[in-house]
Amino acid sequence: MKTQLRKGTLEMCVLAVLARQDSYVYEIVSRLAESMQISEGTIYPLMRRLQADQWVLTYLTESTTGPARKYYSLTPSGRQMLATMRQEWISFVSEINHVLGPLSDLSSTGEPK
C-alpha cells in the first residue's frame, strides 16, 4: 500500500521540492530520498510529464565538474497545481483520519481496544 501511496503523491512531492528552488534530477532524488525510498529511474518519466503539462521548464547550466546540468524550474501553472494538490491532500488525509479515528483508540498492535 505504501508504494501505491508514494506513486500517487510523487508529482506533488517533486513540485514541492521545486517550489523551494530550481533543481536537477539527482538533487531532486536526493532531497526526496531523505524522507522516502526513490530512484532516478522513477523521476525521469515524471519530469517529462511535468514538462509536457507545462508545470516545469528546463534550462541548462554549465558545470565546473562535468557536463552541463539540466535544471527544472516551477512555472506559475505548476505553482497553482501544487497549491491545488496540497488542498486535495489535506482534505484526503482529513477524511482518512476521520475514518480511522483517534490513535488513542488503537492498541500498540494497531487493533481497536
Secondary structure as UniProt FT lines:
FT   HELIX           2..20
FT   HELIX           25..33
FT   TURN            34..35
FT   HELIX           40..52
FT   TURN            53..54
FT   STRAND          56..61
FT   STRAND          69..74
FT   HELIX           76..100
FT   HELIX           103..105
FT   TURN            108..109
//
